[in-house]
Each structure stands twice: as C-alpha cells, then as structure tokens.
C-alpha cells in the first residue's frame, strides 16, 4: 500500500505536465475507443476540454514485390495447428489455451498441435518462471510438451508432441506459423487496439476467460465441424475487413478529416496543432502486442472483456536515403530511434572486404571472412535486409525439395531430404544475426563498378535501387567478392505467343501453388473447358523433373478443373540419375534425384528447333527448364581500365584476358562454383550449400590483396 501511494505521488506531477502540454493542441487523436477511455480516466480535464477523435492505425495491405503467400511453405502440413503468439507473462493468461486444448480429449486432439510462440528472455525471471509453470500445467493435464528456439528444431519435433513452446522465434517462422494455423487463439485482456478482437467479434466467438469449456467448444467446432471452405471464407472476410477499414488510405482519410477541421483555426500568433496519442500506456492498464492474421489464419478466439482493437507493428527497417542499417557513415542508422540522413560524404568508408550478393554463398563468404579476421565486411544486395542469407532459395524456391540427404542438419531425419525452406530459413536467421556488432554492415543497393589500384586497393561505387538524384557512394576495401548468383536461362527462347503458346517462368513452375494459379488462369481463357490442355516441358535435369512432378500432381489432384491437363516432355538427353557409390555420389551435381519420371518426346541436338516446332503444336503452355545463367556482375576495372574477367574454379580467383591474376577479387556460389573431378574422371561443378561452404573453407586462407 505504501509503495502504491509513493508510486501515485511520483506519477501525478508527470500526468499533470502531460495534460497541460497537450492542452495546447487544437485536435487530439487516439488510436481506439479503449485508449480514449484511458485518456479520459487519466486526463479528465483534457477530455472535458477537447473532443478526442479516433484514428485507427493502419496495416500495410499492399502486395509485396519480394514475396507472396505462395512463397511461404506450410508448417507441419499433415496436422492442424492451434496457434497462440504472446510474450511469456502471467497477464497473457496462456494457460487458458492449454486448458481448453486439453479439454478436446485424446480423440479430439488427434492430428492437432497447440503451438505457443512468443517473446522470451532468459534474463527476465517472469519469462523463465511462467514458462516452467505452463510446462508443468500441460504435463499435469496429460499433454506431452517440447520447447525449441530454432526453426530446424521447431519443424522437426516428434509427432507425439501435443504442446510446442517456441521461445523468441524469428519473424520468418512467425510468418510460416501464421500462414499454416487453423485457429489463432488470443487469451490476454485489456488491449488498447487489436485486429484480433475485432475479428473475434465478427465470428461471434468472444469467450469469457473463466469459461474454459466454451473455448474448447470453439476449438472443436473449427477443427471438426467446419469445412475447409467455411474456414477459408471466414479468413478472407477478415482480410477484407482489414483492407477496408485499416489500410493506410483509410488512416490518411481520417487524419485529413481532422486537418480539414483545423483549417479555419485563427488563434492569433499560433498555428493549428494535431496531437496523436498512439498506444498510450498507463501503468493501471494492460498493454500487449499481437499479430494481424493472414488469410490462412482463418479464425480467432478472444477474451470477451475487450471491445477495441490493436495492431502489431509490422514496420520494416527505416528507409532513409540509401542505407537501412547501423554504423555506415553519412547514411541512415536504424536504432530504437530514426536518425538523420546526410548527402555530404566527406570521407570514404574503409572495409576489409566487400561482398556482393546476399544469398547462401554470400553468407558463407561473410562467415569465412569473419573467421579469418578479415573484416569489417560491407555486404551489398538489392534484397530486403531481412532476407540477407537466403537469396533466391528464400524468395522463390522454398517449396523445392533439397538435392541430397540432410546429414549436416543433425535434427532432421538423416536418410531423407528436406524442403529448401528449412535451409533458406536457417540462412536468413543467420543473416539477421550478422550486424555491426559482428563487424558486418548491410547495404541495400548495387555495386555499380569496382576499380583496383595498387595504392588504395578496391574503390567500390555503390548506388541505391530507389529513385534518381541520390548520390553515388564510395567504399574502399582490400578484398572484393562476387556472389552474384544466377537465374533461369531465357536467352534464345523463341516467342510462340502468336501460335497461342504461352511461356511460363521456371521459377513459378517450381512452386506448386504458383503453377496452379497460372494454369487455372490460362484455362479460364479457353472457349471449351472440356478440351485437352497440354503443358510442354523442355529440359532434362533436376529442375525439369521437379516441374514435371508438379504438373503431374496438378493433373492427378482431386481438383476436377485440372482433369484435362496433359504433359509433353521434350528432351534430347537420356535420364541421368545421381548414384550413390562407396563414399561418393556419381553425377552428384547434375543427375536427377527423384524416382518418378514421365514418358518423353526425344529430340535431336541437330534438329532440336524443328523438333520443338513440330511437337509444340497444340500445346497451351510451355516451360523451359534448360539451366541457369549468371547474373550480371559489376564493372571491374584496374587503374581505370575495364576488364574482361575469367574465373578460376579451383582457387576462387579471377584473371584478365591475358591470364594475369586480378588482385583481391574472388567469387563463389552458383555463378562461380568449384570444379570437381569424381573418381571415374568426370568433371562437374559443385553446386549446393554444403559444397559452397566446403569449397570456401578450403580457399579462404588464400584470400589476400
């Protein structure tokens, strides 16, 4: 009691000061009716004097250029996920979700897992103690539990685990969870603003926290009594509600309305002022953060005590000028506060190395440079910073199976492959952990050119991908690494649209959902939907077989709209399989690693174009899976003269046309792999994440300027 009185006495003067300062504003906005009530309670005089207006925060509803929902592979596809995302604090009442889940009974929980994810810091006693209490609660109710902190461990817990605790999981895994969950459960009380309770009110599933049986009944309804179509419809309705009422346009309209009302303000000597109270926090009111459900998170339970809504902040790193990172002189710094941007560059930053390319090979190079103590490292790419370390694997190929067994990921089944999503997520997780404190500066932009001189080594010119008129920047380094990657080959592919044959990109066809969308859209344009619909696949290596598999699965799916899909496979090669030998794999880098294949149309290298023209007649779509082409690399100069460069696949070095080594320039990744010779004398190029690392570990000690 005495402590409470002391706290109140200390707080009162500050409340009075805040109330006095806000009284000078002509208009005051709050983010919800709940917050409005808090303000009226804490600042009663202000509430009487001012008309508090509600301006709900917005959600970014614009489609992302770098990713789509189809890029996110469902987690635990063979089971239904009940998901809760909350910090591990007592006021979140997470135990309510465990009790309700236990109430389903063993039969009702079959094929279902309760996932409890959220913020956890082992330095915070409440987090540690409350997590232990929740584990004890679940065990006491006969539920088997597991606790993980990494993506690999989370994706591979034993099948008999009922309750999975995910402690401080990365954003990548949160997105995967939200796009995989059947039901999003939200147990806390007293929120300032939340999309979740808004959606819960729409479903009619607001449940009081003391009625566990009602929570169990809602879980049972979603799991066992609602059809997939009903659940999907409900989820889409929620998304539309957010788009219509909580977009940036809607928020701007509300703020414009407040400003319009102030336009005629004429107090002498003053200009009109708008004060916005966003997420106002007061010690007597509970405050939490929650996530906005995606279309796949189709339904929500929420505590009936709350009648207003709140939005989890999904803001991306601050975009100021050219850099969105810490510690690069003259540009934006992103810390807990935004800092200024300056175009006055009076000194050139000096780095131990510049790495161009943010894919797995770039990540491996950065790691080896740090291990060799050759930093600091400037890491450059046009990909969003949160995807550094993942590359095209994260952007486009998450649904693709890996080529080889995963014995380097010890928590997975050692005799099976895995989805590339697992490795890509590991890469982005590692990439997110590399920052200025580790000696790594990430730059969102391009390396335009790099010039070597014996006096200053590499002078690297950097440009931003955003807008004209921004200055070109320079950085100096001793070493320069090209990990620029490759893309599906498209050069030389004839345009057959005049014959009614539409080309599909290989990237899209390697993703089953994108393929289905593209095929459906093309089929809808036909006049007779009962006609045979033929998709041609040209190529014979691993990517071609994966495309054939996706099309075959599409044609044989339960979806009747694809029942007339047929496949025509054109290849000039016999099938080449990877074969396990004693301690090595024959055709490890080029052979097919799937057991199913389809009947093909054999073409001849001498008459390939004529064969294709003949056999493509009557086809509706065509996919070219004919390999990958190196991405464009920066202009490389020596003493101001541009060079044509050649890569040495054994040393990772580059040479000019005269064979003279280019000092301090190295390459890695799919564009610049290691050349290997198997025991039978066959030469191949080693492409694969582990192969990149093995190669780089060998050559890293030789990297010098």
C-alpha positions in Angstrom: 0.0 0.0 0.0 2.8 2.4 0.9 4.6 1.6 -2.3 1.4 2.2 -4.3 1.0 5.6 -2.6 4.6 6.6 -3.3 4.2 5.5 -7.0 1.0 7.5 -7.3 2.6 10.6 -5.8 5.6 10.4 -8.2 3.3 9.8 -11.2 0.8 12.6 -10.5 3.1 15.6 -11.4 4.1 14.0 -14.7 0.5 13.3 -15.6 -0.3 17.0 -14.9 2.6 18.2 -17.1 1.5 15.9 -20.0 -2.1 17.1 -19.7 -1.0 20.8 -19.7 1.2 20.4 -22.7 -1.4 18.5 -24.7 -4.0 21.2 -24.0 -2.2 23.5 -26.5 -3.2 21.2 -29.4 -6.4 22.1 -31.3 -7.2 18.5 -32.1 -6.3 15.3 -30.3 -6.5 11.8 -31.9 -6.3 8.5 -30.1 -5.9 5.0 -31.7 -9.0 3.4 -30.3 -12.1 3.8 -28.2 -10.3 1.9 -25.5 -7.4 4.3 -25.5 -9.9 7.1 -25.5 -11.3 5.7 -22.3 -7.8 5.5 -20.7 -7.1 9.1 -21.7 -10.4 10.2 -20.2 -9.6 8.4 -17.0 -6.0 9.7 -16.6 -6.6 13.2 -18.0 -10.2 14.1 -17.1 -9.8 17.8 -17.5 -8.3 17.4 -21.0 -11.2 15.1 -22.0 -13.7 17.7 -21.0 -11.9 20.5 -22.9 -11.1 18.5 -26.1 -13.1 16.3 -28.4 -10.9 13.2 -28.7 -11.0 11.8 -32.2 -10.3 8.1 -33.0 -7.8 7.4 -35.8 -7.1 3.6 -36.0 -3.6 2.6 -37.0 -3.1 1.1 -40.4 -1.9 -2.2 -41.8 0.3 -2.5 -44.9 -2.2 -4.0 -47.2 -0.2 -3.5 -50.4 1.1 -6.7 -52.1 4.8 -7.2 -51.5 7.1 -7.2 -54.5 9.5 -9.6 -52.9 7.2 -12.3 -51.7 3.7 -13.7 -51.9 1.7 -16.0 -49.7 2.6 -18.8 -52.0 6.3 -18.4 -51.1 5.6 -19.4 -47.6 5.6 -23.2 -47.2 3.0 -24.6 -44.7 4.5 -25.8 -41.5 3.6 -29.4 -40.4 1.3 -29.9 -43.4 0.0 -33.2 -42.0 -1.6 -31.6 -38.9 -3.8 -28.8 -37.8 -2.2 -26.0 -35.8 -3.8 -24.1 -32.9 -1.6 -21.0 -32.6 -1.0 -18.5 -29.8 1.5 -15.7 -30.1 2.2 -13.8 -26.8 5.0 -12.9 -24.5 5.5 -15.4 -21.7 4.0 -13.3 -19.0 1.3 -14.2 -16.5 -1.0 -11.4 -17.6 -1.2 -13.1 -21.1 -3.2 -16.0 -19.5 -1.6 -18.5 -21.9 -2.6 -21.3 -19.5 -6.2 -20.8 -20.7 -5.3 -22.0 -24.1 -3.6 -25.2 -22.7 -6.7 -26.0 -20.5 -9.1 -25.5 -23.4 -6.9 -27.7 -25.7 -6.7 -30.4 -23.1 -10.5 -30.4 -22.9 -10.7 -31.7 -26.5 -9.7 -35.1 -25.2 -7.2 -37.5 -26.8 -9.6 -38.2 -29.8 -10.3 -34.5 -30.4 -6.5 -33.7 -30.4 -5.6 -36.3 -33.0 -3.7 -34.6 -35.8 -3.7 -31.3 -33.8 -0.9 -29.4 -32.1 -1.0 -26.4 -29.8 1.8 -24.0 -30.6 2.6 -21.4 -28.0 5.0 -18.8 -29.5 6.2 -15.6 -28.2 8.8 -13.3 -26.6 11.1 -14.9 -24.1 14.3 -13.6 -22.4 16.1 -15.9 -20.0 17.3 -12.9 -18.1 13.7 -12.0 -17.2 12.6 -14.0 -14.2 8.9 -13.8 -15.1 9.5 -15.3 -18.5 11.5 -18.2 -17.1 9.2 -19.0 -14.2 6.0 -18.6 -16.2 7.3 -20.9 -19.0 8.1 -23.6 -16.4 4.6 -23.2 -14.9 3.0 -23.6 -18.3 5.0 -26.8 -19.0 4.0 -28.2 -15.6 0.4 -27.3 -16.3 0.4 -29.1 -19.6 2.2 -32.2 -18.2 -0.3 -32.3 -15.4 -3.1 -32.4 -17.9 -1.5 -35.4 -19.7 -0.1 -33.4 -22.6 3.4 -34.1 -24.0 5.5 -30.9 -24.4 8.6 -29.7 -26.2 10.4 -26.4 -26.1 12.5 -25.1 -29.0 14.2 -21.9 -30.1 15.3 -22.6 -33.7 13.5 -23.2 -36.9 15.1 -26.6 -37.6 14.1 -27.9 -34.1 10.6 -26.5 -34.4 10.0 -28.1 -37.8 11.1 -31.5 -36.6 9.7 -32.1 -33.2 8.4 -35.7 -32.7 4.9 -36.3 -33.9 3.5 -37.2 -30.5 4.2 -33.7 -29.0 0.9 -32.1 -28.1 2.1 -28.6 -27.0 5.1 -26.9 -28.6 6.7 -23.9 -26.9 8.6 -21.6 -29.3 10.7 -19.1 -27.4 11.6 -15.9 -29.2 11.2 -17.3 -32.7 12.4 -15.3 -35.7 10.0 -13.4 -37.9 10.4 -15.9 -40.7 9.0 -18.7 -38.6 6.2 -16.5 -37.3 5.1 -15.8 -40.8 5.2 -19.5 -41.6 3.1 -20.3 -38.5 0.5 -17.6 -39.3 0.1 -19.0 -42.8 -0.3 -22.5 -41.5 -2.5 -22.2 -38.5 -6.1 -23.4 -38.5 -7.0 -21.3 -35.5 -5.4 -18.3 -33.9 -6.0 -18.2 -30.1 -5.7 -15.0 -28.2 -6.1 -15.0 -24.4 -5.0 -11.7 -22.9 -7.3 -9.0 -21.5 -7.1 -5.2 -21.8 -5.7 -4.2 -25.2 -5.5 -0.7 -26.5 -6.1 -1.7 -30.1 -6.2 -5.1 -31.8 -7.2 -6.6 -35.1 -7.7 -9.9 -33.4 -10.6 -9.0 -31.1 -12.2 -7.1 -34.0 -12.1 -10.3 -36.0 -13.3 -12.4 -33.0 -16.3 -10.1 -32.5 -17.2 -10.7 -36.2 -17.0 -14.5 -35.7 -19.2 -14.4 -32.6 -16.6 -16.4 -30.7 -15.8 -13.9 -27.9 -15.4 -16.2 -24.9 -15.1 -15.2 -21.3 -11.8 -16.3 -19.7 -13.4 -18.2 -16.9 -15.4 -20.5 -19.2 -12.9 -22.9 -20.4 -15.5 -25.3 -21.8 -16.7 -22.6 -24.3 -13.1 -22.2 -25.5 -12.9 -25.9 -26.0 -16.2 -25.9 -27.9 -14.9 -23.3 -30.3 -11.7 -25.2 -30.9 -13.8 -28.4 -31.6 -16.1 -26.5 -34.0 -13.2 -25.2 -36.1 -11.3 -28.5 -36.1 -14.1 -30.9 -36.6 -17.3 -29.3 -37.6 -16.5 -26.6 -40.1 -15.5 -27.4 -43.7 -12.3 -26.0 -45.3 -14.4 -23.7 -47.5 -16.2 -22.3 -44.5 -12.9 -21.6 -42.6 -11.3 -20.1 -45.7 -14.3 -17.9 -46.3 -14.1 -16.6 -42.7 -10.4 -15.9 -43.1 -10.9 -14.0 -46.3 -13.7 -11.9 -44.7 -11.3 -10.9 -42.0 -8.7 -9.9 -44.5 -11.2 -7.8 -46.4 -12.3 -6.1 -43.2 -8.7 -5.1 -42.5 -8.2 -3.8 -46.1 -11.4 -1.8 -46.0 -11.1 -0.3 -42.5 -7.4 -0.3 -41.5 -5.4 0.5 -44.7 -3.0 3.4 -44.9 -5.5 5.1 -47.2 -8.3 4.9 -44.6 -6.0 6.2 -41.9 -4.9 9.1 -44.2 -8.6 9.9 -44.8 -9.3 10.1 -41.1 -6.2 12.3 -40.4 -7.2 14.5 -43.4 -10.6 15.0 -41.8 -9.0 16.2 -38.6 -6.7 18.6 -40.5 -9.6 19.9 -42.6 -11.5 20.7 -39.4 -8.5 22.7 -38.2 -8.1 24.6 -41.5 -10.0 27.6 -40.3 -8.3 27.8 -36.9 -7.5 31.5 -36.4 -6.0 31.9 -32.9 -3.6 34.9 -33.2 0.0 34.1 -33.2 -0.4 30.3 -33.4 -0.7 27.7 -36.0 -3.0 24.7 -35.7 -1.6 21.6 -34.0 -2.6 18.0 -34.2 -1.6 15.7 -31.3 -1.9 11.9 -31.9 -1.8 9.6 -28.9 -0.6 6.2 -30.3 -0.7 3.2 -28.0 -0.8 5.4 -24.9 0.3 3.4 -22.0 -0.7 3.9 -18.4 0.5 1.7 -15.5 -3.0 0.7 -14.5 -4.0 -0.6 -17.9 -2.7 -3.8 -19.5 -0.9 -3.4 -22.8 0.2 -6.1 -25.3 1.2 -6.7 -28.9 -0.5 -9.2 -31.2 -0.3 -10.1 -34.8 -2.6 -9.5 -37.7 -3.7 -12.8 -39.1 -3.1 -13.6 -42.7 -5.7 -15.3 -45.0 -4.6 -18.7 -43.7 -5.1 -17.8 -40.1 -8.8 -18.2 -40.5 -10.4 -17.8 -37.2 -9.8 -16.4 -33.7 -10.9 -16.8 -30.1 -10.5 -13.7 -28.0 -11.3 -12.6 -24.4 -14.7 -11.0 -24.2 -13.5 -8.3 -21.8 -12.0 -6.4 -24.6 -14.1 -4.5 -27.2 -11.5 -2.5 -29.0 -8.6 -3.5 -31.3 -4.9 -3.2 -31.6 -2.3 -3.7 -34.3 1.0 -5.5 -34.1 3.7 -3.2 -35.6 4.9 -4.9 -38.8 7.0 -1.9 -39.9 10.1 -2.7 -41.9 13.5 -1.2 -41.3 13.5 2.6 -41.7 14.2 3.7 -45.3 16.2 6.8 -45.0 18.4 7.6 -48.0 20.4 4.6 -49.3 21.3 2.6 -46.2 19.0 0.9 -43.7 21.5 -0.3 -41.2 23.8 0.7 -38.4 27.1 2.4 -38.5 27.7 3.4 -42.1 29.0 7.0 -42.2 26.7 9.6 -43.7 23.6 7.4 -44.1 20.6 6.2 -42.2 21.2 4.5 -38.9 18.4 2.3 -37.6 18.3 2.0 -33.8 15.5 2.4 -31.5 15.0 5.9 -33.0 15.3 7.1 -36.5 18.4 9.3 -37.3 19.1 11.8 -39.9 20.3 11.3 -43.5 23.1 13.3 -44.9 24.2 13.5 -48.5 27.5 15.2 -47.6 30.1 12.4 -47.8 33.4 13.8 -46.8 35.2 10.6 -46.1 35.3 7.2 -47.7 34.5 4.2 -45.5 37.2 1.5 -45.3 36.3 -2.1 -45.1 38.4 -5.3 -45.0 36.1 -6.8 -47.7 33.0 -6.0 -49.8 30.7 -9.0 -50.5 28.3 -8.6 -53.4 25.2 -10.9 -53.1 23.1 -11.8 -50.1 22.4 -15.5 -50.9 23.8 -18.5 -49.1 27.1 -18.2 -50.9 27.4 -14.6 -49.8 26.5 -15.7 -46.2 29.2 -18.4 -46.4 31.8 -15.9 -47.6 30.9 -13.4 -44.9 31.2 -16.1 -42.2 34.6 -17.2 -43.5 35.9 -13.6 -43.7 34.9 -13.1 -40.0 36.6 -16.4 -39.1 39.7 -15.3 -40.9 39.5 -11.9 -39.2 39.4 -10.0 -42.5 36.6 -7.6 -41.6 34.8 -5.4 -41.2 32.6 -6.5 -44.1 30.3 -4.5 -46.3 27.5 -6.8 -47.5 25.6 -5.5 -50.5 22.5 -6.6 -52.3 19.1 -5.2 -53.5 17.2 -7.8 -51.5 15.4 -6.6 -48.3 17.7 -6.7 -45.4 15.6 -9.3 -43.6 16.3 -11.8 -46.4 20.1 -11.5 -46.4 21.4 -15.0 -46.2 18.5 -16.6 -48.0 18.9 -15.4 -51.6 16.7 -17.0 -54.4 16.2 -20.0 -52.2 14.2 -17.9 -49.8 12.5 -15.8 -52.4 11.5 -18.4 -54.9 12.4 -22.0 -54.1 11.1 -22.7 -50.6 8.8 -25.4 -51.9 11.6 -27.2 -53.8 13.0 -30.4 -52.2 16.7 -30.4 -51.5 19.0 -32.5 -53.7 20.8 -34.5 -51.0 20.4 -36.1 -47.6 20.5 -33.7 -44.8 23.1 -35.2 -42.6 24.5 -31.8 -41.9 21.3 -30.7 -40.2 21.5 -33.1 -37.3 18.0 -32.7 -36.0 16.4 -33.9 -39.2 15.9 -37.5 -40.5 19.4 -38.3 -41.7 18.2 -40.6 -44.5 15.8 -38.1 -46.1 16.0 -34.8 -47.9 14.2 -31.7 -46.7 12.4 -28.7 -48.1 14.7 -26.0 -49.2 12.6 -23.7 -46.9 14.4 -25.3 -43.9 17.9 -24.3 -45.2 16.7 -21.0 -46.6 15.2 -20.0 -43.2 18.4 -21.0 -41.5 20.3 -18.8 -43.9 18.1 -15.7 -43.2 18.2 -16.4 -39.5 22.0 -16.4 -39.6 22.0 -13.3 -41.8 19.8 -11.4 -39.4 22.3 -12.2 -36.7 25.2 -10.5 -38.6 25.3 -6.8 -37.9 27.7 -4.0 -36.9 28.4 -5.6 -33.6 29.7 -8.6 -35.5 31.7 -6.4 -37.9 29.1 -6.6 -40.8 27.4 -3.6 -42.4 24.5 -4.4 -44.8 23.8 -2.1 -47.7 20.6 -2.1 -49.7 21.8 -1.2 -53.2 24.1 -2.2 -56.0 27.8 -2.2 -56.7 28.0 -0.3 -59.9 31.7 -0.7 -60.5 34.9 -1.5 -58.7 38.3 -0.3 -59.5 41.6 -1.7 -58.3 44.8 0.3 -57.8 47.9 -0.8 -56.0 47.8 2.4 -53.9 44.4 2.0 -52.4 43.2 -1.5 -53.4 39.5 -1.6 -54.2 37.4 1.5 -54.7 33.8 0.4 -54.9 31.0 2.6 -56.3 27.6 2.0 -54.7 24.1 3.1 -55.9 20.7 2.8 -54.5 17.8 1.0 -56.2 15.4 3.6 -55.0 14.9 6.7 -57.1 17.0 9.1 -59.1 19.0 12.0 -57.8 20.6 10.2 -54.8 24.3 10.4 -54.6 26.7 7.7 -55.7 28.7 6.4 -52.8 32.2 5.0 -52.4 33.7 2.5 -50.1 37.3 1.2 -50.0 38.3 -2.4 -49.3 41.2 -4.8 -49.6 39.0 -7.6 -50.9 36.0 -7.9 -53.2 33.8 -11.0 -53.5 31.3 -11.7 -56.3 28.5 -13.9 -55.1 26.0 -12.6 -57.6 24.1 -15.7 -58.3 22.2 -17.0 -61.4 18.7 -17.0 -62.9 16.8 -19.4 -65.1 18.1 -19.2 -68.7 15.8 -17.3 -71.0 18.1 -16.1 -73.8 17.4 -17.6 -77.2 13.9 -18.9 -76.2 11.6 -18.1 -79.2 8.3 -16.2 -78.6 5.5 -18.6 -79.5 2.6 -16.4 -78.3 1.5 -15.9 -81.9 0.8 -19.6 -82.1 -1.2 -19.4 -78.9 1.5 -21.0 -76.7 2.3 -19.0 -73.5 5.6 -19.4 -71.8 5.7 -19.9 -68.0 8.7 -19.0 -65.9 10.7 -21.8 -64.4 10.6 -20.0 -61.0 6.8 -20.1 -61.0 6.6 -23.7 -62.1 8.8 -24.9 -59.3 6.2 -23.6 -56.9 3.1 -25.8 -56.9 0.7 -23.1 -55.9 2.0 -20.6 -58.4 1.9 -23.2 -61.1 -1.7 -24.0 -60.2 -2.7 -20.3 -60.3 -1.0 -19.8 -63.7 -2.6 -22.9 -65.2 -6.0 -22.0 -63.9 -5.9 -18.5 -65.3 -4.8 -19.8 -68.7 -7.5 -22.5 -68.7 -10.2 -19.9 -67.9 -9.4 -18.1 -71.2 -10.4 -21.2 -73.3 -13.8 -21.3 -75.1 -14.2 -25.0 -74.4 -13.2 -26.1 -70.9 -13.6 -29.8 -71.8 -10.7 -29.7 -74.3 -7.4 -31.3 -73.6 -5.0 -28.8 -72.0 -1.3 -29.6 -72.8 1.7 -28.2 -71.0 5.1 -28.8 -72.6 8.3 -29.1 -70.6 11.6 -28.6 -72.3 14.7 -29.8 -70.4 16.1 -32.9 -68.7 17.9 -32.0 -65.4 16.7 -31.8 -61.8 14.6 -28.6 -62.3 12.8 -30.1 -65.3 11.8 -33.3 -63.3 10.5 -31.1 -60.4 8.4 -29.2 -62.8 7.1 -32.5 -64.3 6.3 -33.7 -60.8 4.3 -30.5 -60.0 2.3 -30.7 -63.2 1.7 -34.4 -62.7 0.4 -33.8 -59.2 -1.7 -31.0 -60.5 -3.3 -33.2 -63.2 -4.0 -36.1 -60.8 -5.2 -33.9 -58.0 -8.8 -34.2 -56.7 -9.5 -30.7 -58.2 -11.6 -31.6 -61.2 -10.8 -28.3 -63.0 -7.3 -29.8 -63.9 -8.5 -33.2 -65.0 -7.8 -32.4 -68.7 -4.2 -31.3 -68.1 -1.7 -33.3 -70.2 2.1 -33.2 -70.3 4.5 -33.3 -73.2 8.2 -33.6 -72.2 10.8 -32.7 -74.8 14.4 -33.6 -74.1 17.5 -34.5 -76.1 19.2 -36.3 -73.2 18.7 -39.7 -71.6 17.8 -39.5 -67.9 20.8 -39.1 -65.8 20.5 -40.3 -62.2 22.7 -39.5 -59.2 24.0 -42.8 -58.0 25.4 -43.5 -54.5 28.8 -45.1 -54.6 31.3 -46.1 -51.9 31.9 -42.7 -50.2 30.8 -40.5 -53.1 27.9 -39.9 -55.4 28.2 -40.3 -59.2 26.6 -37.3 -61.0 26.1 -35.6 -57.6 25.8 -32.2 -59.2 23.9 -32.9 -62.4 21.9 -36.1 -62.0 18.2 -36.5 -61.3 17.3 -37.1 -57.7 13.7 -38.2 -58.0 12.4 -41.6 -58.6 9.3 -40.7 -60.7 9.6 -39.7 -64.4 7.2 -39.3 -67.3 7.3 -40.6 -70.9 9.2 -38.2 -73.1 9.5 -36.9 -76.6 13.1 -37.5 -77.8 14.6 -34.6 -79.7 17.9 -34.5 -81.6 20.6 -31.8 -81.0 21.0 -31.4 -84.7 17.2 -30.8 -85.4 16.2 -29.5 -81.9 14.4 -26.4 -83.1 12.5 -28.2 -85.8 11.6 -31.0 -83.4 10.3 -28.5 -80.9 8.2 -26.6 -83.5 6.7 -29.9 -84.6 5.8 -31.3 -81.1 4.8 -28.0 -79.5 1.8 -27.7 -82.0 -1.4 -28.0 -80.0 0.3 -27.1 -76.7 -1.2 -24.4 -74.5 1.8 -23.6 -72.2 5.5 -24.3 -72.3 8.1 -24.3 -69.6 11.9 -24.1 -70.4 14.0 -25.8 -67.7 17.2 -25.6 -69.6 19.6 -24.4 -67.0 20.7 -21.2 -65.3 22.6 -18.1 -66.5 25.0 -16.0 -64.4 23.6 -12.7 -63.2 25.3 -9.5 -64.4 28.3 -8.6 -62.4 29.7 -5.1 -61.6 32.1 -3.5 -64.0 35.6 -4.5 -62.8 38.5 -2.1 -63.5 42.2 -2.0 -63.0 43.7 1.5 -62.8 40.6 2.9 -64.5 40.5 0.4 -67.4 37.6 -2.0 -67.6 38.5 -5.7 -67.7 37.0 -8.9 -69.1 37.3 -11.3 -66.3 37.7 -15.1 -66.2 37.0 -17.3 -63.1 39.4 -19.9 -61.8 37.1 -22.7 -60.5 39.9 -24.2 -58.4 41.2 -21.2 -56.5 38.2 -18.8 -56.5 40.3 -16.1 -58.1 39.8 -14.1 -61.3 42.1 -13.3 -64.1 42.1 -10.8 -67.1 42.1 -11.9 -70.7 45.9 -12.1 -70.6 45.7 -14.6 -67.7 47.0 -12.1 -65.2 45.5 -12.5 -61.7 43.3 -9.7 -60.5 44.4 -8.9 -57.0 41.9 -9.2 -54.2 39.0 -10.3 -56.4 37.2 -13.6 -55.6 34.0 -15.4 -56.5 31.6 -18.1 -55.0 28.2 -19.6 -55.3 26.2 -21.0 -58.2 27.7 -18.5 -60.7 31.2 -19.3 -59.6 31.3 -22.9 -58.2 34.2 -25.2 -57.6 35.3 -27.6 -60.3 35.5 -31.2 -59.1 36.5 -34.5 -60.7 34.9 -37.7 -59.4 36.9 -41.0 -59.0 35.8 -42.0 -62.5 37.4 -38.9 -64.0 34.1 -37.0 -64.8 34.4 -33.2 -64.3 31.5 -31.4 -62.7 30.8 -28.1 -60.9 29.9 -28.4 -57.3 26.6 -26.5 -56.7 24.9 -26.8 -53.2 25.0 -25.1 -49.9 27.4 -27.6 -48.2 29.6 -27.7 -51.3 29.9 -23.9 -51.3 31.0 -24.0 -47.7 33.4 -26.9 -48.2 35.0 -25.0 -51.1 35.3 -21.7 -49.3 36.7 -23.3 -46.2 39.5 -24.7 -48.4 40.3 -21.5 -50.2 39.6 -18.9 -47.5 43.1 -18.9 -46.1 44.5 -17.8 -49.5 42.3 -14.7 -49.8 44.7 -11.8 -49.9 45.0 -8.4 -51.5 
